[in-house]
Amino acid sequence: NNNNNNNSHTLNLAHQVEIAEDVAVHLSQSYGDRAERVLQIATQSGSNPTKDASAFLGKNLVEGHPILEAEVVYCMREEFTATAEDFLARRSRLAFLDARAALRALPRVVEIMAMEGRWDEQKKKREMARATTFLNTFLPENSL
C-alpha cells in the first residue's frame, strides 16, 4: 500500500541524511510524499543566506519529540503558517501532546519564523507573548 511506500522511502532518505528513525516515521505520517521536501529544508541552511549555525534546521525542535526545526519553515512556505501558535497547536499538534514541551520549543519556533519571515523585534515579542498566553491555557492551574 501507499503508506508502506512512503514509510520505506522516508526511512531510506532518513538513512541518507542521518536522522533518527522516529523522526522519519513522524515525517512520513505527517507529510506523506512531501516528507522529502521537509528533509531537503532540514539539510539546507534555511532561507537566510548567513553562515549562522542557528540557521541549520535538521535538529529536533524540542527534546523528546520527533519534530524537526525544518518543519517550521516548511509549514510557513507550504502551508501558510503565520504564527507560532498555529505551528505549535495545529501544524505540529505539540501544544496538545505536551504543552510544557511546546513552551520549551516556543523561543526557537519564534526565532525560526522570524528568520524565515524577516520579522522585526516587535513582532517577535508579540508572537512570544501571544503564544505563551495560549500555551499556558493547556497547563493545569498553578503548574508553572
N, C-alpha and C positions, 0 to 999 in steps of 0.2 A: 504494500500500500504506500501511498504518497508520504505519510508521516514517517515511515521507516526510511524512505529515501532521504527525506530532509534530515533525520537524525544521523544517518550514516554520512551524508555529505557534510554536515556541520561538524561531526566528530572528526572526519578526515581533515577538514580545514583547521579545526582546533589543534590537531597534532602538528600541522604545518606552522601555525603561528604560536604554538606552545601556550595554549590556555587550558585551564582545568576542564575536566570532563563535565562537571556540574554546570559550568558556565556554558559549555557547548550545548548541553541539553536544554538549559534555560533559553538560550538564544533560539534554538530550533523550535521549541514550544511557543515562544513569544512572537517570533518573527517569521517562522516558516522559511520560504525560499529567499526572504530578504535578510536572513541572518548573515549571509556573506557580506552584505553591504555594511552591517554593523561592525563586523570584523575588519573590513577594509578601513573604516574610520579608526578603529582601535589601533591599527598598525601604522597609521599616518600620524603626523604631528598636530592634527586638528587644522582648522581653517586659519588660525593665527600663524603667520609665517615666522614668528620669532623662534629662537632656538631655546626658549624657556622649557625646562624639563617638565613643568606642570602642564604643558600642552599635550604630553603623551597621554593617550586615553585608553590604554589597554589594561589598566588596573581595575580591580573591583572597586566599586563606588564606596562600599562600606563592608567591613569585616563581617563574615557570617552569612553573606547573601551573594548569589552569583551574578548580580547586576554589574555590568561594566560601565565605566565612565563614558565610554563611546556611545552608549545608549542615549545619554542626554543630548548629544549632538545629533544623532540620528533622528530622535524624536522632534527636535527643533527643525531640522531640514526637511524631513519626510512626512511628519505627522502634525506639523504646525503647532507644536507645543510652545507656549509663550510664557509660562510661569513655572516656578519651582513647584508650587502646589500641584499644578496639573501633572508634571512629571512624577512627583512622588506619590500622588494619590491615584491618578487614572492611567498613566502610562506604565509605570513600574509596579504599582499597587503596594509599594513598600510601606506607605502610611498605614495601610490596613493590615499588612502582615506583621510589621514590627515598627511601631511608632517611635520607639527610642532610637532604633537604627536609622529611621528616616530623619530624625532630628540630628543625629551624628553626621549623616550624609549631606544635610542641607547646605552648610557652608561651601562644600565642594560643588554641589549642584549649581548653586548661585554663581560660583567662580567660573565654572564651565559655560553656563548660559551667558554670563557677562562677556566672556571672550568671544563666543560664537555670535552673540547678538550686538556686540560692541556697546554694552550698557555703560552708563556713567555711574559714579559712586552713589548718587541719589537713588537711582533705580535699583542698584544692588541692595541698598539699605531698606528700601520699601519692600523688595522681594523677601529679604531675610525676615523682616518684621511680620509681614502678612503670612508667610508660610509657617513661621514659628507659632503664631497665634492659632493657625489652622491645625497644625500637628499636635499642639498641646490639647486640643479637644479630644484626641484619641487616648490620652492618658487618664488613668483614674485620678480623682481629686487627691491632692497632697502627695503626689508621687514624684514631683520634680525634685 
